[in-house]
Amino acid sequence: MEERIYKLMGGSGALNIAVGVAVLVTGVASGVLLIVGGAKLLAGKNRILL
């Protein structure tokens, strides 16, 4: 019984690490895209007002 639990915990831990890395990469990519988009909007605002 303990061996099954040990294997299950190992698989679950590996899955949690993989999902965490995927979420981290997605979050960083989304943040970069939002910053670039915001900068473009601010630059476009200056062109409209002048």
All heavy atoms as atom14 arrays in JSON, in Angstrom:
{
  "sequence": "MEERIYKLMGGSGALNIAVGVAVLVTGVASGVLLIVGGAKLLAGKNRILL",
  "atom14_mask": [
    [1, 1, 1, 1, 1, 1, 1, 1, 0, 0, 0, 0, 0, 0],
    [1, 1, 1, 1, 1, 1, 1, 1, 1, 0, 0, 0, 0, 0],
    [1, 1, 1, 1, 1, 1, 1, 1, 1, 0, 0, 0, 0, 0],
    [1, 1, 1, 1, 1, 1, 1, 1, 1, 1, 1, 0, 0, 0],
    [1, 1, 1, 1, 1, 1, 1, 1, 0, 0, 0, 0, 0, 0],
    [1, 1, 1, 1, 1, 1, 1, 1, 1, 1, 1, 1, 0, 0],
    [1, 1, 1, 1, 1, 1, 1, 1, 1, 0, 0, 0, 0, 0],
    [1, 1, 1, 1, 1, 1, 1, 1, 0, 0, 0, 0, 0, 0],
    [1, 1, 1, 1, 1, 1, 1, 1, 0, 0, 0, 0, 0, 0],
    [1, 1, 1, 1, 0, 0, 0, 0, 0, 0, 0, 0, 0, 0],
    [1, 1, 1, 1, 0, 0, 0, 0, 0, 0, 0, 0, 0, 0],
    [1, 1, 1, 1, 1, 1, 0, 0, 0, 0, 0, 0, 0, 0],
    [1, 1, 1, 1, 0, 0, 0, 0, 0, 0, 0, 0, 0, 0],
    [1, 1, 1, 1, 1, 0, 0, 0, 0, 0, 0, 0, 0, 0],
    [1, 1, 1, 1, 1, 1, 1, 1, 0, 0, 0, 0, 0, 0],
    [1, 1, 1, 1, 1, 1, 1, 1, 0, 0, 0, 0, 0, 0],
    [1, 1, 1, 1, 1, 1, 1, 1, 0, 0, 0, 0, 0, 0],
    [1, 1, 1, 1, 1, 0, 0, 0, 0, 0, 0, 0, 0, 0],
    [1, 1, 1, 1, 1, 1, 1, 0, 0, 0, 0, 0, 0, 0],
    [1, 1, 1, 1, 0, 0, 0, 0, 0, 0, 0, 0, 0, 0],
    [1, 1, 1, 1, 1, 1, 1, 0, 0, 0, 0, 0, 0, 0],
    [1, 1, 1, 1, 1, 0, 0, 0, 0, 0, 0, 0, 0, 0],
    [1, 1, 1, 1, 1, 1, 1, 0, 0, 0, 0, 0, 0, 0],
    [1, 1, 1, 1, 1, 1, 1, 1, 0, 0, 0, 0, 0, 0],
    [1, 1, 1, 1, 1, 1, 1, 0, 0, 0, 0, 0, 0, 0],
    [1, 1, 1, 1, 1, 1, 1, 0, 0, 0, 0, 0, 0, 0],
    [1, 1, 1, 1, 0, 0, 0, 0, 0, 0, 0, 0, 0, 0],
    [1, 1, 1, 1, 1, 1, 1, 0, 0, 0, 0, 0, 0, 0],
    [1, 1, 1, 1, 1, 0, 0, 0, 0, 0, 0, 0, 0, 0],
    [1, 1, 1, 1, 1, 1, 0, 0, 0, 0, 0, 0, 0, 0],
    [1, 1, 1, 1, 0, 0, 0, 0, 0, 0, 0, 0, 0, 0],
    [1, 1, 1, 1, 1, 1, 1, 0, 0, 0, 0, 0, 0, 0],
    [1, 1, 1, 1, 1, 1, 1, 1, 0, 0, 0, 0, 0, 0],
    [1, 1, 1, 1, 1, 1, 1, 1, 0, 0, 0, 0, 0, 0],
    [1, 1, 1, 1, 1, 1, 1, 1, 0, 0, 0, 0, 0, 0],
    [1, 1, 1, 1, 1, 1, 1, 0, 0, 0, 0, 0, 0, 0],
    [1, 1, 1, 1, 0, 0, 0, 0, 0, 0, 0, 0, 0, 0],
    [1, 1, 1, 1, 0, 0, 0, 0, 0, 0, 0, 0, 0, 0],
    [1, 1, 1, 1, 1, 0, 0, 0, 0, 0, 0, 0, 0, 0],
    [1, 1, 1, 1, 1, 1, 1, 1, 1, 0, 0, 0, 0, 0],
    [1, 1, 1, 1, 1, 1, 1, 1, 0, 0, 0, 0, 0, 0],
    [1, 1, 1, 1, 1, 1, 1, 1, 0, 0, 0, 0, 0, 0],
    [1, 1, 1, 1, 1, 0, 0, 0, 0, 0, 0, 0, 0, 0],
    [1, 1, 1, 1, 0, 0, 0, 0, 0, 0, 0, 0, 0, 0],
    [1, 1, 1, 1, 1, 1, 1, 1, 1, 0, 0, 0, 0, 0],
    [1, 1, 1, 1, 1, 1, 1, 1, 0, 0, 0, 0, 0, 0],
    [1, 1, 1, 1, 1, 1, 1, 1, 1, 1, 1, 0, 0, 0],
    [1, 1, 1, 1, 1, 1, 1, 1, 0, 0, 0, 0, 0, 0],
    [1, 1, 1, 1, 1, 1, 1, 1, 0, 0, 0, 0, 0, 0],
    [1, 1, 1, 1, 1, 1, 1, 1, 0, 0, 0, 0, 0, 0]
  ],
  "atom14_positions": [
    [[0.82, -1.19, 0.0], [0.0, 0.0, 0.0], [0.87, 1.26, 0.0], [0.58, 2.21, -0.72], [-0.92, -0.03, 1.24], [-1.86, 1.14, 1.33], [-3.07, 1.05, 0.01], [-4.09, 2.39, 0.42], [0.0, 0.0, 0.0], [0.0, 0.0, 0.0], [0.0, 0.0, 0.0], [0.0, 0.0, 0.0], [0.0, 0.0, 0.0], [0.0, 0.0, 0.0]],
    [[1.95, 1.25, 0.82], [2.79, 2.45, 0.87], [3.48, 2.72, -0.47], [3.72, 3.85, -0.84], [3.84, 2.33, 1.98], [3.29, 2.45, 3.38], [2.97, 1.1, 4.0], [3.48, 0.08, 3.5], [2.17, 1.06, 4.95], [0.0, 0.0, 0.0], [0.0, 0.0, 0.0], [0.0, 0.0, 0.0], [0.0, 0.0, 0.0], [0.0, 0.0, 0.0]],
    [[3.79, 1.63, -1.19], [4.46, 1.8, -2.48], [3.55, 2.48, -3.49], [3.99, 3.36, -4.25], [4.92, 0.45, -3.02], [5.77, 0.57, -4.26], [6.29, -0.77, -4.75], [6.24, -1.75, -3.97], [6.71, -0.83, -5.9], [0.0, 0.0, 0.0], [0.0, 0.0, 0.0], [0.0, 0.0, 0.0], [0.0, 0.0, 0.0], [0.0, 0.0, 0.0]],
    [[2.27, 2.13, -3.48], [1.31, 2.78, -4.38], [1.21, 4.26, -4.06], [1.17, 5.11, -4.96], [-0.06, 2.14, -4.26], [-0.21, 0.86, -5.05], [-1.61, 0.31, -4.97], [-2.56, 1.24, -5.57], [-3.87, 1.19, -5.38], [-4.39, 0.25, -4.61], [-4.67, 2.05, -5.95], [0.0, 0.0, 0.0], [0.0, 0.0, 0.0], [0.0, 0.0, 0.0]],
    [[1.13, 4.58, -2.76], [1.03, 5.98, -2.35], [2.3, 6.74, -2.75], [2.23, 7.87, -3.24], [0.77, 6.08, -0.83], [-0.6, 5.5, -0.51], [0.88, 7.51, -0.36], [-0.88, 5.35, 0.97], [0.0, 0.0, 0.0], [0.0, 0.0, 0.0], [0.0, 0.0, 0.0], [0.0, 0.0, 0.0], [0.0, 0.0, 0.0], [0.0, 0.0, 0.0]],
    [[3.45, 6.11, -2.56], [4.73, 6.73, -2.91], [4.78, 7.05, -4.4], [5.17, 8.15, -4.8], [5.87, 5.78, -2.52], [7.24, 6.32, -2.8], [7.83, 7.23, -1.95], [7.95, 5.89, -3.91], [9.1, 7.73, -2.2], [9.22, 6.38, -4.17], [9.79, 7.29, -3.31], [11.03, 7.77, -3.57], [0.0, 0.0, 0.0], [0.0, 0.0, 0.0]],
    [[4.37, 6.11, -5.25], [4.37, 6.33, -6.7], [3.36, 7.4, -7.09], [3.62, 8.24, -7.95], [4.07, 5.03, -7.43], [5.21, 4.05, -7.42], [4.87, 2.8, -8.21], [6.03, 1.82, -8.2], [5.75, 0.61, -8.97], [0.0, 0.0, 0.0], [0.0, 0.0, 0.0], [0.0, 0.0, 0.0], [0.0, 0.0, 0.0], [0.0, 0.0, 0.0]],
    [[2.19, 7.36, -6.46], [1.17, 8.36, -6.76], [1.64, 9.76, -6.39], [1.44, 10.71, -7.15], [-0.12, 8.03, -5.99], [-1.3, 8.96, -6.21], [-1.78, 8.86, -7.65], [-2.43, 8.61, -5.26], [0.0, 0.0, 0.0], [0.0, 0.0, 0.0], [0.0, 0.0, 0.0], [0.0, 0.0, 0.0], [0.0, 0.0, 0.0], [0.0, 0.0, 0.0]],
    [[2.3, 9.89, -5.25], [2.81, 11.19, -4.84], [3.9, 11.68, -5.78], [3.97, 12.87, -6.09], [3.34, 11.13, -3.4], [2.25, 11.01, -2.36], [2.9, 10.85, -0.71], [3.63, 12.45, -0.47], [0.0, 0.0, 0.0], [0.0, 0.0, 0.0], [0.0, 0.0, 0.0], [0.0, 0.0, 0.0], [0.0, 0.0, 0.0], [0.0, 0.0, 0.0]],
    [[4.74, 10.78, -6.26], [5.78, 11.17, -7.22], [5.2, 11.68, -8.52], [5.62, 12.7, -9.05], [0.0, 0.0, 0.0], [0.0, 0.0, 0.0], [0.0, 0.0, 0.0], [0.0, 0.0, 0.0], [0.0, 0.0, 0.0], [0.0, 0.0, 0.0], [0.0, 0.0, 0.0], [0.0, 0.0, 0.0], [0.0, 0.0, 0.0], [0.0, 0.0, 0.0]],
    [[4.21, 10.97, -9.03], [3.56, 11.39, -10.27], [2.82, 12.7, -10.11], [2.87, 13.58, -10.98], [0.0, 0.0, 0.0], [0.0, 0.0, 0.0], [0.0, 0.0, 0.0], [0.0, 0.0, 0.0], [0.0, 0.0, 0.0], [0.0, 0.0, 0.0], [0.0, 0.0, 0.0], [0.0, 0.0, 0.0], [0.0, 0.0, 0.0], [0.0, 0.0, 0.0]],
    [[2.16, 12.85, -8.99], [1.43, 14.08, -8.72], [2.38, 15.26, -8.57], [2.11, 16.35, -9.06], [0.6, 13.91, -7.45], [-0.1, 15.08, -7.15], [0.0, 0.0, 0.0], [0.0, 0.0, 0.0], [0.0, 0.0, 0.0], [0.0, 0.0, 0.0], [0.0, 0.0, 0.0], [0.0, 0.0, 0.0], [0.0, 0.0, 0.0], [0.0, 0.0, 0.0]],
    [[3.5, 15.05, -7.9], [4.48, 16.12, -7.75], [5.06, 16.54, -9.08], [5.23, 17.73, -9.36], [0.0, 0.0, 0.0], [0.0, 0.0, 0.0], [0.0, 0.0, 0.0], [0.0, 0.0, 0.0], [0.0, 0.0, 0.0], [0.0, 0.0, 0.0], [0.0, 0.0, 0.0], [0.0, 0.0, 0.0], [0.0, 0.0, 0.0], [0.0, 0.0, 0.0]],
    [[5.37, 15.58, -9.94], [5.9, 15.9, -11.27], [4.88, 16.66, -12.1], [5.22, 17.63, -12.8], [6.31, 14.62, -11.98], [0.0, 0.0, 0.0], [0.0, 0.0, 0.0], [0.0, 0.0, 0.0], [0.0, 0.0, 0.0], [0.0, 0.0, 0.0], [0.0, 0.0, 0.0], [0.0, 0.0, 0.0], [0.0, 0.0, 0.0], [0.0, 0.0, 0.0]],
    [[3.63, 16.26, -12.01], [2.58, 16.96, -12.74], [2.43, 18.39, -12.24], [2.28, 19.33, -13.04], [1.25, 16.21, -12.6], [0.05, 16.84, -13.31], [0.27, 16.83, -14.82], [-1.21, 16.09, -12.96], [0.0, 0.0, 0.0], [0.0, 0.0, 0.0], [0.0, 0.0, 0.0], [0.0, 0.0, 0.0], [0.0, 0.0, 0.0], [0.0, 0.0, 0.0]],
    [[2.49, 18.58, -10.93], [2.38, 19.93, -10.37], [3.52, 20.82, -10.84], [3.31, 22.0, -11.15], [2.37, 19.87, -8.84], [1.03, 19.45, -8.3], [0.03, 19.51, -8.99], [1.02, 19.0, -7.07], [0.0, 0.0, 0.0], [0.0, 0.0, 0.0], [0.0, 0.0, 0.0], [0.0, 0.0, 0.0], [0.0, 0.0, 0.0], [0.0, 0.0, 0.0]],
    [[4.72, 20.28, -10.91], [5.86, 21.07, -11.39], [5.67, 21.43, -12.86], [5.89, 22.58, -13.27], [7.17, 20.3, -11.17], [7.47, 20.23, -9.67], [8.33, 20.95, -11.93], [8.64, 19.34, -9.33], [0.0, 0.0, 0.0], [0.0, 0.0, 0.0], [0.0, 0.0, 0.0], [0.0, 0.0, 0.0], [0.0, 0.0, 0.0], [0.0, 0.0, 0.0]],
    [[5.22, 20.49, -13.67], [5.02, 20.75, -15.1], [3.94, 21.82, -15.32], [4.12, 22.74, -16.12], [4.63, 19.46, -15.81], [0.0, 0.0, 0.0], [0.0, 0.0, 0.0], [0.0, 0.0, 0.0], [0.0, 0.0, 0.0], [0.0, 0.0, 0.0], [0.0, 0.0, 0.0], [0.0, 0.0, 0.0], [0.0, 0.0, 0.0], [0.0, 0.0, 0.0]],
    [[2.85, 21.72, -14.59], [1.78, 22.71, -14.72], [2.26, 24.07, -14.23], [1.96, 25.11, -14.84], [0.51, 22.25, -13.96], [-0.51, 23.37, -13.88], [-0.08, 21.02, -14.62], [0.0, 0.0, 0.0], [0.0, 0.0, 0.0], [0.0, 0.0, 0.0], [0.0, 0.0, 0.0], [0.0, 0.0, 0.0], [0.0, 0.0, 0.0], [0.0, 0.0, 0.0]],
    [[3.03, 24.09, -13.16], [3.57, 25.35, -12.66], [4.46, 26.04, -13.66], [4.38, 27.26, -13.85], [0.0, 0.0, 0.0], [0.0, 0.0, 0.0], [0.0, 0.0, 0.0], [0.0, 0.0, 0.0], [0.0, 0.0, 0.0], [0.0, 0.0, 0.0], [0.0, 0.0, 0.0], [0.0, 0.0, 0.0], [0.0, 0.0, 0.0], [0.0, 0.0, 0.0]],
    [[5.31, 25.28, -14.33], [6.19, 25.87, -15.35], [5.37, 26.41, -16.5], [5.62, 27.5, -17.01], [7.22, 24.82, -15.82], [7.95, 25.29, -17.07], [8.21, 24.5, -14.7], [0.0, 0.0, 0.0], [0.0, 0.0, 0.0], [0.0, 0.0, 0.0], [0.0, 0.0, 0.0], [0.0, 0.0, 0.0], [0.0, 0.0, 0.0], [0.0, 0.0, 0.0]],
    [[4.36, 25.66, -16.93], [3.51, 26.11, -18.04], [2.78, 27.4, -17.68], [2.7, 28.34, -18.49], [2.51, 25.02, -18.41], [0.0, 0.0, 0.0], [0.0, 0.0, 0.0], [0.0, 0.0, 0.0], [0.0, 0.0, 0.0], [0.0, 0.0, 0.0], [0.0, 0.0, 0.0], [0.0, 0.0, 0.0], [0.0, 0.0, 0.0], [0.0, 0.0, 0.0]],
    [[2.27, 27.49, -16.46], [1.56, 28.7, -16.02], [2.53, 29.88, -15.93], [2.2, 31.0, -16.32], [0.85, 28.45, -14.67], [0.37, 29.74, -14.05], [-0.29, 27.48, -14.85], [0.0, 0.0, 0.0], [0.0, 0.0, 0.0], [0.0, 0.0, 0.0], [0.0, 0.0, 0.0], [0.0, 0.0, 0.0], [0.0, 0.0, 0.0], [0.0, 0.0, 0.0]],
    [[3.74, 29.62, -15.45], [4.75, 30.67, -15.34], [5.09, 31.23, -16.72], [5.13, 32.44, -16.92], [5.99, 30.13, -14.64], [7.14, 31.11, -14.45], [6.75, 32.19, -13.45], [8.36, 30.37, -13.96], [0.0, 0.0, 0.0], [0.0, 0.0, 0.0], [0.0, 0.0, 0.0], [0.0, 0.0, 0.0], [0.0, 0.0, 0.0], [0.0, 0.0, 0.0]],
    [[5.32, 30.35, -17.68], [5.68, 30.78, -19.04], [4.53, 31.57, -19.66], [4.73, 32.62, -20.28], [6.07, 29.57, -19.9], [6.16, 29.93, -21.37], [7.38, 28.98, -19.4], [0.0, 0.0, 0.0], [0.0, 0.0, 0.0], [0.0, 0.0, 0.0], [0.0, 0.0, 0.0], [0.0, 0.0, 0.0], [0.0, 0.0, 0.0], [0.0, 0.0, 0.0]],
    [[3.32, 31.07, -19.49], [2.15, 31.76, -20.04], [1.97, 33.12, -19.4], [1.67, 34.11, -20.09], [0.89, 30.91, -19.82], [1.09, 29.62, -20.41], [-0.32, 31.55, -20.45], [0.0, 0.0, 0.0], [0.0, 0.0, 0.0], [0.0, 0.0, 0.0], [0.0, 0.0, 0.0], [0.0, 0.0, 0.0], [0.0, 0.0, 0.0], [0.0, 0.0, 0.0]],
    [[2.17, 33.19, -18.09], [2.04, 34.47, -17.38], [3.07, 35.49, -17.83], [2.75, 36.66, -18.05], [0.0, 0.0, 0.0], [0.0, 0.0, 0.0], [0.0, 0.0, 0.0], [0.0, 0.0, 0.0], [0.0, 0.0, 0.0], [0.0, 0.0, 0.0], [0.0, 0.0, 0.0], [0.0, 0.0, 0.0], [0.0, 0.0, 0.0], [0.0, 0.0, 0.0]],
    [[4.31, 35.05, -17.99], [5.37, 35.97, -18.44], [5.09, 36.45, -19.86], [5.21, 37.64, -20.16], [6.75, 35.28, -18.34], [7.82, 36.1, -19.04], [7.12, 35.06, -16.88], [0.0, 0.0, 0.0], [0.0, 0.0, 0.0], [0.0, 0.0, 0.0], [0.0, 0.0, 0.0], [0.0, 0.0, 0.0], [0.0, 0.0, 0.0], [0.0, 0.0, 0.0]],
    [[4.68, 35.54, -20.73], [4.38, 35.92, -22.11], [3.21, 36.9, -22.15], [3.25, 37.89, -22.89], [4.07, 34.68, -22.94], [0.0, 0.0, 0.0], [0.0, 0.0, 0.0], [0.0, 0.0, 0.0], [0.0, 0.0, 0.0], [0.0, 0.0, 0.0], [0.0, 0.0, 0.0], [0.0, 0.0, 0.0], [0.0, 0.0, 0.0], [0.0, 0.0, 0.0]],
    [[2.18, 36.67, -21.36], [1.04, 37.58, -21.32], [1.45, 38.95, -20.8], [1.02, 39.98, -21.33], [-0.06, 37.02, -20.42], [-0.52, 35.8, -20.92], [0.0, 0.0, 0.0], [0.0, 0.0, 0.0], [0.0, 0.0, 0.0], [0.0, 0.0, 0.0], [0.0, 0.0, 0.0], [0.0, 0.0, 0.0], [0.0, 0.0, 0.0], [0.0, 0.0, 0.0]],
    [[2.29, 38.97, -19.78], [2.76, 40.24, -19.24], [3.53, 41.05, -20.26], [3.33, 42.26, -20.4], [0.0, 0.0, 0.0], [0.0, 0.0, 0.0], [0.0, 0.0, 0.0], [0.0, 0.0, 0.0], [0.0, 0.0, 0.0], [0.0, 0.0, 0.0], [0.0, 0.0, 0.0], [0.0, 0.0, 0.0], [0.0, 0.0, 0.0], [0.0, 0.0, 0.0]],
    [[4.41, 40.39, -20.99], [5.2, 41.08, -22.02], [4.28, 41.63, -23.1], [4.43, 42.78, -23.54], [6.26, 40.13, -22.62], [6.89, 40.72, -23.87], [7.32, 39.81, -21.58], [0.0, 0.0, 0.0], [0.0, 0.0, 0.0], [0.0, 0.0, 0.0], [0.0, 0.0, 0.0], [0.0, 0.0, 0.0], [0.0, 0.0, 0.0], [0.0, 0.0, 0.0]],
    [[3.32, 40.84, -23.53], [2.39, 41.32, -24.57], [1.57, 42.51, -24.08], [1.33, 43.45, -24.84], [1.47, 40.18, -25.0], [2.13, 39.07, -25.82], [1.15, 37.93, -26.06], [2.64, 39.62, -27.14], [0.0, 0.0, 0.0], [0.0, 0.0, 0.0], [0.0, 0.0, 0.0], [0.0, 0.0, 0.0], [0.0, 0.0, 0.0], [0.0, 0.0, 0.0]],
    [[1.15, 42.5, -22.82], [0.39, 43.63, -22.28], [1.25, 44.89, -22.21], [0.77, 45.99, -22.53], [-0.16, 43.29, -20.9], [-1.33, 42.31, -20.87], [-1.62, 41.86, -19.45], [-2.55, 42.96, -21.49], [0.0, 0.0, 0.0], [0.0, 0.0, 0.0], [0.0, 0.0, 0.0], [0.0, 0.0, 0.0], [0.0, 0.0, 0.0], [0.0, 0.0, 0.0]],
    [[2.49, 44.76, -21.82], [3.38, 45.92, -21.75], [3.61, 46.5, -23.14], [3.54, 47.73, -23.34], [4.71, 45.54, -21.07], [4.47, 45.27, -19.59], [5.76, 46.63, -21.26], [5.64, 44.67, -18.87], [0.0, 0.0, 0.0], [0.0, 0.0, 0.0], [0.0, 0.0, 0.0], [0.0, 0.0, 0.0], [0.0, 0.0, 0.0], [0.0, 0.0, 0.0]],
    [[3.87, 45.65, -24.11], [4.11, 46.12, -25.48], [2.84, 46.79, -26.04], [2.91, 47.86, -26.65], [4.56, 44.95, -26.39], [4.55, 45.34, -27.85], [5.94, 44.48, -25.96], [0.0, 0.0, 0.0], [0.0, 0.0, 0.0], [0.0, 0.0, 0.0], [0.0, 0.0, 0.0], [0.0, 0.0, 0.0], [0.0, 0.0, 0.0], [0.0, 0.0, 0.0]],
    [[1.7, 46.17, -25.79], [0.44, 46.76, -26.27], [0.15, 48.11, -25.62], [-0.28, 49.05, -26.28], [0.0, 0.0, 0.0], [0.0, 0.0, 0.0], [0.0, 0.0, 0.0], [0.0, 0.0, 0.0], [0.0, 0.0, 0.0], [0.0, 0.0, 0.0], [0.0, 0.0, 0.0], [0.0, 0.0, 0.0], [0.0, 0.0, 0.0], [0.0, 0.0, 0.0]],
    [[0.41, 48.21, -24.33], [0.19, 49.48, -23.63], [1.12, 50.57, -24.15], [0.71, 51.73, -24.31], [0.0, 0.0, 0.0], [0.0, 0.0, 0.0], [0.0, 0.0, 0.0], [0.0, 0.0, 0.0], [0.0, 0.0, 0.0], [0.0, 0.0, 0.0], [0.0, 0.0, 0.0], [0.0, 0.0, 0.0], [0.0, 0.0, 0.0], [0.0, 0.0, 0.0]],
    [[2.37, 50.22, -24.42], [3.32, 51.19, -24.96], [2.89, 51.68, -26.33], [2.98, 52.87, -26.64], [4.71, 50.58, -25.03], [0.0, 0.0, 0.0], [0.0, 0.0, 0.0], [0.0, 0.0, 0.0], [0.0, 0.0, 0.0], [0.0, 0.0, 0.0], [0.0, 0.0, 0.0], [0.0, 0.0, 0.0], [0.0, 0.0, 0.0], [0.0, 0.0, 0.0]],
    [[2.38, 50.78, -27.15], [1.9, 51.18, -28.48], [0.69, 52.1, -28.37], [0.56, 53.06, -29.13], [1.54, 49.95, -29.32], [2.75, 49.22, -29.85], [2.34, 48.07, -30.74], [3.56, 47.35, -31.29], [3.18, 46.26, -32.2], [0.0, 0.0, 0.0], [0.0, 0.0, 0.0], [0.0, 0.0, 0.0], [0.0, 0.0, 0.0], [0.0, 0.0, 0.0]],
    [[-0.2, 51.82, -27.42], [-1.36, 52.69, -27.23], [-0.94, 54.08, -26.77], [-1.47, 55.09, -27.25], [-2.32, 52.08, -26.2], [-3.18, 50.92, -26.69], [-3.93, 50.32, -25.52], [-4.14, 51.38, -27.76], [0.0, 0.0, 0.0], [0.0, 0.0, 0.0], [0.0, 0.0, 0.0], [0.0, 0.0, 0.0], [0.0, 0.0, 0.0], [0.0, 0.0, 0.0]],
    [[0.01, 54.16, -25.86], [0.48, 55.47, -25.4], [1.17, 56.23, -26.52], [0.99, 57.45, -26.66], [1.43, 55.3, -24.21], [0.76, 54.87, -22.91], [1.82, 54.62, -21.84], [-0.22, 55.91, -22.43], [0.0, 0.0, 0.0], [0.0, 0.0, 0.0], [0.0, 0.0, 0.0], [0.0, 0.0, 0.0], [0.0, 0.0, 0.0], [0.0, 0.0, 0.0]],
    [[1.94, 55.54, -27.35], [2.6, 56.2, -28.47], [1.56, 56.67, -29.49], [1.68, 57.77, -30.04], [3.6, 55.26, -29.14], [0.0, 0.0, 0.0], [0.0, 0.0, 0.0], [0.0, 0.0, 0.0], [0.0, 0.0, 0.0], [0.0, 0.0, 0.0], [0.0, 0.0, 0.0], [0.0, 0.0, 0.0], [0.0, 0.0, 0.0], [0.0, 0.0, 0.0]],
    [[0.53, 55.89, -29.73], [-0.52, 56.27, -30.66], [-1.33, 57.44, -30.16], [-1.79, 58.27, -30.93], [0.0, 0.0, 0.0], [0.0, 0.0, 0.0], [0.0, 0.0, 0.0], [0.0, 0.0, 0.0], [0.0, 0.0, 0.0], [0.0, 0.0, 0.0], [0.0, 0.0, 0.0], [0.0, 0.0, 0.0], [0.0, 0.0, 0.0], [0.0, 0.0, 0.0]],
    [[-1.5, 57.55, -28.85], [-2.25, 58.66, -28.25], [-1.54, 59.98, -28.55], [-2.19, 60.98, -28.88], [-2.36, 58.46, -26.74], [-3.13, 59.54, -26.03], [-3.16, 59.26, -24.55], [-2.41, 60.36, -23.86], [-2.39, 60.28, -22.43], [0.0, 0.0, 0.0], [0.0, 0.0, 0.0], [0.0, 0.0, 0.0], [0.0, 0.0, 0.0], [0.0, 0.0, 0.0]],
    [[-0.23, 59.99, -28.46], [0.52, 61.21, -28.74], [0.37, 61.65, -30.18], [0.32, 62.83, -30.47], [2.01, 61.01, -28.41], [2.23, 60.88, -26.91], [1.44, 61.37, -26.12], [3.33, 60.23, -26.54], [0.0, 0.0, 0.0], [0.0, 0.0, 0.0], [0.0, 0.0, 0.0], [0.0, 0.0, 0.0], [0.0, 0.0, 0.0], [0.0, 0.0, 0.0]],
    [[0.28, 60.71, -31.11], [0.11, 61.05, -32.52], [-1.27, 61.62, -32.79], [-1.44, 62.48, -33.65], [0.34, 59.81, -33.38], [1.78, 59.42, -33.46], [2.02, 58.33, -34.51], [3.07, 57.45, -33.99], [2.96, 56.17, -33.83], [1.86, 55.55, -34.18], [3.95, 55.46, -33.35], [0.0, 0.0, 0.0], [0.0, 0.0, 0.0], [0.0, 0.0, 0.0]],
    [[-2.27, 61.16, -32.08], [-3.65, 61.63, -32.3], [-3.81, 63.06, -31.78], [-4.44, 63.91, -32.41], [-4.67, 60.7, -31.61], [-4.71, 59.37, -32.35], [-6.05, 61.32, -31.59], [-5.54, 58.31, -31.66], [0.0, 0.0, 0.0], [0.0, 0.0, 0.0], [0.0, 0.0, 0.0], [0.0, 0.0, 0.0], [0.0, 0.0, 0.0], [0.0, 0.0, 0.0]],
    [[-3.22, 63.35, -30.63], [-3.41, 64.65, -30.0], [-2.61, 65.75, -30.68], [-2.94, 66.92, -30.54], [-3.03, 64.57, -28.52], [-3.95, 63.69, -27.66], [-3.43, 63.61, -26.24], [-5.37, 64.23, -27.66], [0.0, 0.0, 0.0], [0.0, 0.0, 0.0], [0.0, 0.0, 0.0], [0.0, 0.0, 0.0], [0.0, 0.0, 0.0], [0.0, 0.0, 0.0]],
    [[-1.57, 65.42, -31.43], [-0.75, 66.47, -32.06], [-1.2, 66.81, -33.44], [-1.9, 66.24, -34.12], [0.71, 66.03, -32.11], [1.39, 65.88, -30.77], [2.81, 65.34, -30.95], [1.46, 67.22, -30.06], [0.0, 0.0, 0.0], [0.0, 0.0, 0.0], [0.0, 0.0, 0.0], [0.0, 0.0, 0.0], [0.0, 0.0, 0.0], [0.0, 0.0, 0.0]]
  ]
}
